[in-house]
Amino acid sequence: EAAKKSGERYQKKKKKDDKPKATPKATFLRALAKDNYMFLDESHTAAGKSNTGFYFQSILKTAKAVTFASATFAKRPDTMPMYALRTAMSKAKVKAEELIKIIENGGVTLQEIMSRALTQAGQMVRRERDMSDVKTDWKTVDDPETVKKARQNYDSTIEAFNAIIDFQKNWVGPHLLRRLHQRCELH
C-alpha cells in the first residue's frame, strides 16, 4: 500500500508542449557546461521525457565532449535521444520522437544491436559479469504469519523512504535553492 502511494507521487500528467523552465541551478549548469567536458555518472537519470531530460539534451549540444556512465542507458526508449546527441546514433538524422518509436518497435533486440554498434565504434565500454557459476536457490514462504510480517516490514520501510523524500522536497531542496540564489547574487 505504501508502495502505491510512492508511485502515485511521481505520476504527474504533463502536457505535450511542456518545456523545462530555466531555474538558477539550470542557468548555472548551462554556463558551466559550455565548451567544457561533461561526465554524467548515472546518466540515465538525466534522460527521458522530463524537465531534467529536456534540459540536459539542450546543454549537451554546447559541451566540448560528453562521457556517459550508466549500467542501464538503453533500458527505456525515451532515454535514447540524449545519447543520440553525442554518439554515432546522431548520424541517423532522426528526430527524438521518431527515434523513440523506432526503438519501441525494435524492442530489446534493437537495443542490443545499438549497444553492440556503439561498443564497436569505441563509444561505449561494456562491463559484464559472468554469472554462469552463480547458483540461485529460491524459496517460497507459505506461512501466513511470516508473509504478514514481511508485508508490514516492507510497508514501514516504504513509509520511511517516503518521509525522507518529503523531507528532501520540503526542506533540503528549498534550502539549497535559497543558498544557490544567494551565491548567484554575490557573483
Backbone hydrogen bonds in HBPLUS format (Angstrom, degrees):
<---DONOR---> <-ACCEPTOR-->    atom                        ^
c    i                          cat <-CA-CA->   ^        H-A-AA   ^      H-
h    n   atom  resd res      DA  || num        DHA   H-A  angle D-A-AA Bond
n    s   type  num  typ     dist DA aas  dist angle  dist       angle   num
A0004-LYS N   A0001-GLU O   3.14 MM   3  5.17 122.2  2.49  94.1 108.0     1
A0005-LYS N   A0001-GLU O   3.23 MM   4  6.64 157.5  2.28 148.6 153.3     2
A0006-SER N   A0002-ALA O   3.01 MM   4  6.30 155.8  2.07 146.7 153.5     3
A0007-GLY N   A0003-ALA O   2.95 MM   4  6.21 158.6  2.00 149.7 154.6     4
A0008-GLU N   A0004-LYS O   2.90 MM   4  6.14 155.0  1.97 152.1 159.2     5
A0009-ARG N   A0005-LYS O   3.19 MM   4  6.37 142.2  2.34 143.3 151.9     6
A0010-TYR N   A0007-GLY O   3.23 MM   3  5.74 142.0  2.38 108.9 117.1     7
A0011-GLN N   A0008-GLU O   3.21 MM   3  5.21 168.0  2.22 107.5 111.1     8
A0018-ASP N   A0015-LYS O   3.22 MM   3  5.37 169.3  2.23 112.3 113.9     9
A0027-THR N   A0023-THR O   2.88 MM   4  6.13 161.4  1.92 158.5 163.4    10
A0028-PHE N   A0024-PRO O   2.94 MM   4  6.09 157.6  1.99 145.1 151.2    11
A0029-LEU N   A0025-LYS O   2.93 MM   4  6.18 164.4  1.95 151.7 155.5    12
A0030-ARG N   A0026-ALA O   2.89 MM   4  6.04 154.5  1.95 147.2 154.6    13
A0031-ALA N   A0027-THR O   3.11 MM   4  6.32 161.4  2.14 147.4 151.5    14
A0032-LEU N   A0028-PHE O   2.98 MM   4  6.22 154.2  2.05 147.3 155.2    15
A0033-ALA N   A0029-LEU O   2.85 MM   4  5.95 150.7  1.94 148.1 155.3    16
A0034-LYS N   A0030-ARG O   3.25 MM   4  6.35 144.8  2.38 145.8 152.8    17
A0036-ASN N   A0033-ALA O   3.00 MM   3  5.28 153.1  2.08 140.3 133.0    18
A0035-ASP N   A0062-THR O   2.87 MM  27  6.08 174.9  1.87 146.2 144.4    19
A0064-LYS N   A0036-ASN O   2.71 MM  28  4.92 142.2  1.85 128.4 138.3    20
A0038-MET N   A0065-ALA O   2.84 MM  27  6.23 165.6  1.86 154.0 158.2    21
A0067-THR N   A0038-MET O   2.80 MM  29  6.21 149.1  1.90 151.8 162.4    22
A0040-LEU N   A0067-THR O   2.83 MM  27  6.15 165.9  1.85 175.7 178.5    23
A0069-ALA N   A0040-LEU O   2.93 MM  29  6.00 153.1  2.00 159.3 150.4    24
A0042-GLU N   A0069-ALA O   2.71 MM  27  5.53 115.6  2.13 136.7 155.5    25
A0045-THR N   A0042-GLU O   2.97 MM   3  6.01 166.4  1.99 131.4 134.8    26
A0043-SER N   A0069-ALA O   2.97 MM  26  5.74 152.4  2.05 140.0 145.6    27
A0046-ALA N   A0043-SER O   2.91 MM   3  5.39 157.0  1.96 115.6 123.1    28
A0047-ALA N   A0044-HIS O   3.35 MM   3  5.17 160.8  2.39 102.9 104.0    29
A0054-PHE N   A0050-SER O   2.87 MM   4  6.09 173.1  1.87 162.6 162.6    30
A0055-TYR N   A0051-ASN O   2.87 MM   4  5.91 157.8  1.92 146.9 154.1    31
A0056-PHE N   A0052-THR O   2.89 MM   4  6.06 171.9  1.89 155.8 157.5    32
A0057-GLN N   A0053-GLY O   3.01 MM   4  6.15 155.6  2.07 147.0 154.2    33
A0058-SER N   A0054-PHE O   3.11 MM   4  6.34 146.1  2.23 140.8 149.3    34
A0058-SER N   A0055-TYR O   3.01 MM   3  5.21 121.3  2.37  97.8 112.7    35
A0059-ILE N   A0055-TYR O   3.06 MM   4  6.47 151.1  2.14 151.6 159.8    36
A0060-LEU N   A0056-PHE O   2.95 MM   4  5.94 149.0  2.05 149.7 156.5    37
A0062-THR N   A0059-ILE O   3.02 MM   3  5.46 147.5  2.13 110.1 119.0    38
A0063-ALA N   A0060-LEU O   3.34 MM   3  5.31 148.9  2.44  98.7 107.2    39
A0075-LYS N   A0072-THR O   3.22 MM   3  5.26 164.5  2.24 115.1 114.7    40
A0079-THR N   A0076-ARG O   3.10 MM   3  5.76 166.1  2.12 121.1 125.5    41
A0080-MET N   A0077-PRO O   3.17 MM   3  5.63 156.6  2.23 114.3 120.7    42
A0083-TYR N   A0080-MET O   3.05 MM   3  5.27 114.4  2.50 104.8 119.9    43
A0084-ALA N   A0080-MET O   2.90 MM   4  6.09 151.9  1.97 156.8 166.2    44
A0085-LEU N   A0082-MET O   3.35 MM   3  5.57 142.9  2.49  98.8 108.1    45
A0086-ARG N   A0083-TYR O   3.26 MM   3  5.88 140.6  2.43 112.4 120.0    46
A0090-SER N   A0087-THR O   3.06 MM   3  5.99 166.7  2.08 125.2 128.3    47
A0091-LYS N   A0088-ALA O   3.04 MM   3  5.68 158.6  2.09 117.2 123.0    48
A0092-ALA N   A0089-MET O   3.11 MM   3  5.81 165.2  2.13 118.5 123.0    49
A0093-LYS N   A0090-SER O   3.09 MM   3  5.71 162.7  2.12 116.7 121.8    50
A0099-LEU N   A0095-LYS O   2.87 MM   4  6.14 157.4  1.93 159.0 166.4    51
A0100-ILE N   A0096-ALA O   3.00 MM   4  6.29 159.9  2.04 153.6 158.5    52
A0101-LYS N   A0097-GLU O   3.13 MM   4  6.39 160.0  2.17 144.1 148.8    53
A0102-ILE N   A0098-GLU O   2.93 MM   4  6.17 157.3  1.98 150.7 157.2    54
A0103-ILE N   A0099-LEU O   2.96 MM   4  6.19 163.4  1.99 153.8 157.7    55
A0104-GLU N   A0100-ILE O   2.85 MM   4  6.07 154.5  1.92 148.8 156.8    56
A0105-ASN N   A0101-LYS O   2.91 MM   4  6.10 161.5  1.95 148.6 153.2    57
A0106-GLY N   A0102-ILE O   2.85 MM   4  6.06 149.7  1.94 144.6 154.0    58
A0107-GLY N   A0103-ILE O   2.83 MM   4  5.85 137.0  2.01 143.4 153.1    59
A0110-LEU N   A0106-GLY O   3.38 MM   4  4.86 162.5  2.41 113.4 114.8    60
A0111-GLN N   A0107-GLY O   3.13 MM   4  6.47 160.4  2.17 150.9 157.1    61
A0112-GLU N   A0108-VAL O   2.90 MM   4  6.11 153.9  1.97 149.5 155.8    62
A0113-ILE N   A0109-THR O   3.00 MM   4  6.29 154.4  2.07 146.3 153.6    63
A0114-MET N   A0110-LEU O   2.83 MM   4  6.07 161.2  1.86 154.8 159.5    64
A0115-SER N   A0111-GLN O   2.95 MM   4  6.15 157.1  2.00 144.1 150.4    65
A0116-ARG N   A0112-GLU O   2.95 MM   4  6.16 159.3  1.99 147.8 153.2    66
A0117-ALA N   A0113-ILE O   2.91 MM   4  6.16 156.6  1.97 148.9 155.5    67
A0118-LEU N   A0114-MET O   2.92 MM   4  6.16 160.8  1.96 152.8 157.5    68
A0119-THR N   A0115-SER O   2.97 MM   4  6.16 151.6  2.05 144.9 153.1    69
A0120-GLN N   A0116-ARG O   2.89 MM   4  6.15 159.5  1.93 150.1 155.5    70
A0121-ALA N   A0117-ALA O   2.94 MM   4  6.13 140.2  2.10 141.6 152.5    71
A0123-GLN N   A0118-LEU O   2.85 MM   5  5.14 148.2  1.95 169.4 163.2    72
A0122-GLY N   A0119-THR O   3.02 MM   3  5.15 156.6  2.08 104.9 111.9    73
A0134-VAL N   A0131-MET O   3.13 MM   3  5.28 164.5  2.15 110.2 114.6    74
A0147-VAL N   A0143-ASP O   3.02 MM   4  6.29 162.2  2.05 160.2 165.8    75
A0148-LYS N   A0144-PRO O   2.92 MM   4  6.06 157.5  1.97 145.9 152.1    76
A0149-LYS N   A0145-GLU O   3.02 MM   4  6.25 160.3  2.06 145.8 150.5    77
A0150-ALA N   A0146-THR O   2.94 MM   4  6.13 157.0  2.00 147.7 154.3    78
A0151-ARG N   A0147-VAL O   2.98 MM   4  6.21 157.9  2.03 150.5 155.9    79
A0152-GLN N   A0148-LYS O   3.00 MM   4  6.26 156.1  2.06 147.4 154.2    80
A0153-ASN N   A0149-LYS O   2.90 MM   4  6.14 159.1  1.94 150.2 155.8    81
A0154-TYR N   A0150-ALA O   2.91 MM   4  6.12 158.6  1.95 147.6 153.8    82
A0155-ASP N   A0151-ARG O   2.85 MM   4  6.06 168.1  1.86 152.9 155.9    83
A0156-SER N   A0152-GLN O   2.94 MM   4  6.13 160.0  1.98 149.4 154.7    84
A0157-THR N   A0153-ASN O   2.96 MM   4  6.11 148.4  2.06 144.0 152.9    85
A0158-ILE N   A0154-TYR O   2.94 MM   4  6.24 160.5  1.98 155.5 160.3    86
A0159-GLU N   A0155-ASP O   2.97 MM   4  6.19 155.7  2.03 145.8 152.7    87
A0160-ALA N   A0156-SER O   3.04 MM   4  6.25 150.6  2.13 139.3 146.6    88
A0161-PHE N   A0157-THR O   2.97 MM   4  6.33 158.5  2.01 151.2 156.9    89
A0162-ASN N   A0158-ILE O   2.85 MM   4  6.10 157.2  1.90 151.7 158.3    90
A0163-ALA N   A0159-GLU O   2.95 MM   4  6.20 149.0  2.05 143.8 152.0    91
A0164-ILE N   A0160-ALA O   3.03 MM   4  6.36 151.4  2.12 147.0 154.6    92
A0165-ILE N   A0161-PHE O   2.91 MM   4  6.20 159.8  1.95 151.5 157.1    93
A0166-ASP N   A0162-ASN O   2.86 MM   4  6.07 160.4  1.90 148.6 154.0    94
A0167-PHE N   A0163-ALA O   2.93 MM   4  6.10 156.9  1.99 144.1 150.4    95
A0168-GLN N   A0164-ILE O   2.93 MM   4  6.17 161.6  1.97 150.8 155.6    96
A0169-LYS N   A0165-ILE O   2.88 MM   4  6.10 162.9  1.91 151.2 156.0    97
A0170-ASN N   A0166-ASP O   2.77 MM   4  5.83 167.2  1.78 155.9 159.4    98
A0171-TRP N   A0167-PHE O   2.84 MM   4  5.44 150.8  1.92 144.3 150.3    99
A0172-VAL N   A0167-PHE O   3.24 MM   5  6.62 157.9  2.29 142.3 148.8   100
A0173-GLY N   A0168-GLN O   2.74 MM   5  5.71 168.4  1.75 162.4 163.6   101
A0175-HIS N   A0171-TRP O   3.11 MM   4  6.12 155.0  2.18 143.0 150.5   102
A0176-LEU N   A0172-VAL O   2.91 MM   4  6.15 166.0  1.93 161.7 164.8   103
A0177-LEU N   A0173-GLY O   2.93 MM   4  6.13 154.9  1.99 152.9 160.7   104
A0178-ARG N   A0174-PRO O   2.92 MM   4  6.17 156.0  1.98 148.1 153.7   105
A0179-ARG N   A0175-HIS O   3.00 MM   4  6.32 158.2  2.05 149.3 155.4   106
A0180-LEU N   A0176-LEU O   2.87 MM   4  6.09 153.9  1.94 146.5 153.8   107
A0181-HIS N   A0177-LEU O   2.92 MM   4  6.19 159.4  1.96 150.0 155.1   108
A0182-GLN N   A0178-ARG O   2.97 MM   4  6.24 157.5  2.02 147.9 154.0   109
A0183-ARG N   A0179-ARG O   2.95 MM   4  6.23 157.2  2.00 148.8 154.7   110
A0184-CYS N   A0180-LEU O   2.89 MM   4  6.13 157.2  1.95 152.1 158.6   111
A0185-GLU N   A0181-HIS O   2.97 MM   4  6.19 151.1  2.06 147.9 155.5   112
A0186-LEU N   A0182-GLN O   3.14 MM   4  6.41 139.6  2.31 140.5 150.8   113
A0186-LEU N   A0183-ARG O   3.17 MM   3  5.11 126.0  2.48  92.4 106.1   114
A0187-HIS N   A0183-ARG O   3.30 MM   4  6.58 137.4  2.49 141.9 151.8   115
